[in-house]
Amino acid sequence: MNAFRRSALIGAGLAAALTAGVFVVGCGSDGATDTKASELSISGSYIPLPATPGGMGAGYLTVTNNGGGDDQLVKVSSPAAKSVTMHRSTGSTMEQADSLPVPAHGALKLERGGNHLMIMGWSKDPAVGDRLELDLTFAKGATITVQVPVQPLTYRPGS
């Protein structure tokens, strides 16, 4: 396949992914023949509207890895917030995490009561319907940018 055709196919696939809100990125040393590569996609992202203007917000999403290699979410940032940190919740405690695992043929779920993102220092107060750009960086080198919708505070996916 020539380079122009490959670029056109990649561009068409990217346009479809942006429209669908699902992003897939393969990471590894040798693409098709590397059984240890990660193949990441992001789905189900949302941010409940913070309870107070300018307050901290939480972010939730699922990172699915259909590849044969483990990966790790190592950094999250946003051009519209001063700080986005990863947190781990267990029982009655919450602690900041330096990284979160994304297992091969598995998923990392960021959800209420579990692993999640904390968003602080918004550049402007969010409103329901806004979208916040998040840049998710993984240990194997991929950075995936997602536009995460702000939902009502009481929003629960699937309900």
Secondary structure, DSSP 4 states (H G I P E B T S, - for coil): --HHHHHHHHHHHHHHHHHHT-EEEEESSSGGG-TT-EEEEEEEEEEEPPSSTT--EEEEEEEEE-SSS-EEEEEEE-TTEEEEEEEEEETTEEEEES-EEE-TTEEEEE-TTSSEEEEEEESS---TT-EEEEEEEETTS-EEEEEEEEE-TT--TT-
